[in-house]
Structures are given as C-alpha cells and as structure tokens.
Amino acid sequence: MQKMTYPCALILILVFMVIFTGCKSEEEVLWAYKPMISSGDDLFGETGHTKQKLPDEWELLGIIEKEVSQTEPMVKGEKYYIANYLPVGTEIYGNVEEPGVIYAKYNNTFIRHKLMEE
C-alpha cells in the first residue's frame, strides 16, 4: 500500500474541518414562516395571487399596525392587523361576501390572503 503524503494528508484534514465546522446545529438554523397577516385569532396566509385593482365591493378594513419577524411564530390575539412581512401602514381590504379572504395593498398591487385552517 502506498503511504499518504504530507500534502494529501493536509488536504484531507482541511476538507474534514470545512465539513464539520460548516454545519450548524438545529438551534442555530432560522426558519422563515409563510407570509401572514393576523387579526384577532384569525391567520391569513398569502396565496401568491395578486390584482392591480379590486372591484368596488371591496372596502378598506384597516392598516397593518405592527410588523413582526418572519423567523418567529406569528402573533395572534390583538384587535388590529399584524403582518410578518408587510410594513406598518399597509392597507387591508375585505368584502362581506368573502369573509375568508383579505387583500393587502403593497406597491400599488393587491396581494390576496386566505384564512388559514388551524
């Protein structure tokens, strides 16, 4: 059998160091939650659908009053709108004929959010 040379051994050691030091523990990994808006105990998740304009029956319900981190669990139970990805001041629209759907107006685009089942 051939002996391992010094340069080969050094490369092998460096590879193992990169592999083992590059891995993060489970506690260090941050997970991003789905883009959501909450109001009271209701959570609305972004659907990926957008509109440039809403029909007249959609009314302004309020605005986002608090923004929280997307890497933390969503805050619920407040009487105002909270988002984990939209800035404070974003307008929220609703329609009595579709109580499980709201739209957030961001950059002149309406982003659809649907009530999430728990």
Stockholm file with secondary structure:
# STOCKHOLM 1.0

chainA/1-118         MQKMTYPCALILILVFMVIFTGCKSEEEVLWAYKPMISSGDDLFGETGHTKQKLPDEWELLGIIEKEVSQTEPMVKGEKYYIANYLPVGTEIYGNVEEPGVIYAKYNNTFIRHKLMEE
#=GR chainA/1-118 SS CCCCCHHHHHHHHHHHHHHHHHCCCGGGCCCCCCCEEEEETEEEEEEEEEESSCCTTCEEEEEEEEECCTTSCCCCCEEEEEESSSCTTCEEEECTTCTTEEEEEETTEEEEEEECCC
#=GC SS_cons         CCCCCHHHHHHHHHHHHHHHHHCCCGGGCCCCCCCEEEEETEEEEEEEEEESSCCTTCEEEEEEEEECCTTSCCCCCEEEEEESSSCTTCEEEECTTCTTEEEEEETTEEEEEEECCC
//
